[in-house]
């Protein structure tokens, strides 16, 4: 079993700063053991001892904070306090997902229905998605979300292009 108490990051795109990072660097601002991580196109999430940390782009509310910003958040800071007891994380291009007690919570860009709220509006904070009570894992793509439910069922939302949602009816 692999146990990781720290996060190392490398790459480009300005999420770690203004220049590309060619070798792993320690994310030292989170001092407790990390249990879950997820990353989207330009943002990161890390769950540690009941706190959800987020950093990177927050243009559409994908960091789960109460405000949007056109400036990147370079250092991890805690998202909304209400997101406790997370068992799974996911991150898409401009949105984030968390599973809490089997329910799905989402935030960020709502285009194409990717958040599963029945609307296309953005959500600035993690918001409970009604009717999702048995989710155990979640995957987020560019413009679609898929969750596995207890018993093996799958639910999906977002763009149906290229058969992404796995239902031939679309």
N, C-alpha and C positions, 0 to 999 in steps of 0.2 A: 504494500500500500504506500503510495506516495503522499507525503505530508509536506505542505509548503506553508511557511509562515510569512513569507515576503513575496512581493511581486517584482519581477524584472521586466522591463519593457525596452523595445528597440523598434526602429522603423522611421517612417516619415509622415508627411502630411501636416506637420505643425501641431499635432495633438500633444506631443511631449515638449513642445517649445517651438521656436521659430525655425530650427534647423533639423535635418535628419539625424537620427542617432544610429550609428553603425554597429555598436556593441551594446549588450544588455546593461541597463542602469537600474539601480535599486530605487523603487518607489518607497522612500523612507518615511513619508508623512503618515502612513498607517502603521501604528505600533503594535497592533494585536494580530493574532493569527487570521489569515484569510481563508474562508471556506468556499466561496463561490466567486467566479469572475465571468464577465461577458464584455464583448466589445462590438461596437457598430462601426460604421465607416469613419467616424471622427469623434467617438466618445467611448468612455470606459465605465464599467461598474464593478465594484468589489464589495462583497458582504463579509463583515467581520464582527463577531460577538454582538449581534443584534443591531448593528449599524450598517446602513447602505451608503457607501461612498461613491461619488461620481465625479468625473472630470472630462474635459474636452469641450466639444461644441455644445452649445445650449440654444441654438437658434430657434428650434421648434419646441423647446421644453423637454428634450430627451434626457436631461440630467435629473428630472424629477424634483426640481426645486420650484419655489413659488414664483420665479421670475424667468423670463427669457432674456437672452443677451446675444448681441452680435459679437461680443468678445469671448474668446475661448477661456475656460477655467483651467489654468495650467496645473493647479494642485488639487488633489482629492479633498473634497469636503462632504459632509454628511447631507444626504438628500432628506426629504421629509421624514420627521420622526415617526409618523404613523406606519411606515413600512417596516414592520418587525416580524420575526418568525418566517423569513424567506427560506424556501426549500429549493428553488430553482430561479435562475436568471436567464434572460435573453436580451439581445440587442440587435436591432436591424439598422438600416441605413441612417435614419433620423428618429428612431423611437426605441423605447426600452420596455421590457416586460419582467414581471416578477410573479412567482407563485407563492401565495400565503394561504395556508390551511386549505389547499386545493383550489382556491379561487385565483383568477388571473387579474393582476393589476397592470395597467399600461400607462405610458406617458409619451409625449413627443408628437411627431407629425402624423396626422390622421388621414392623409391622402389615400384614396382607393379603399378606405375602410380597414386599413391595416391594424387599427387598434381594437377592432371588434365591438365598438360602442354603438354600431348602427348608424353612425354619422361619419363625416369626413373632417370634422373639426379637430384642431390640435388640443392636446391636454398638457398643461404646464406642470402638473403634479401627478404622481401615481394615483390612478383612479380605478376603483373596483369595476370590472366588467361583469354586468349582470348575467346570470345564468351559467357561470363557470364555477362549478363546485367540486369537480373531481379531477382536476389537472394534476399531473405528476411531473411532467417535463414540458419544455417549450423551446421552439426554434423560431428564429426571426430571420427573414430574408430581406431583400431590397424593398419589396412592397407586398409582402405576405407574411403571415404568422401561422404556425401549426403547433398544436399542443396535443400531447398524449394524455389520455384520461385513464383513471383506474379501470382495470378490465381490458385495456388495450385499444379502446376507441380513439379516434383522432378527430379533432375539430380544427377548422381552418378558416381564415378570413383574409381579406385583402384582394390583391389583383389576381384575376383568374387567367391572365395571359400565360400561354405556353403550358397549360395544364397544372399550374402551380398548386392549386387547391385540391387536386386529386379527385375531382368529381367530374365525370364525363358529361353530366347534365349541363354544365356551363359551356 
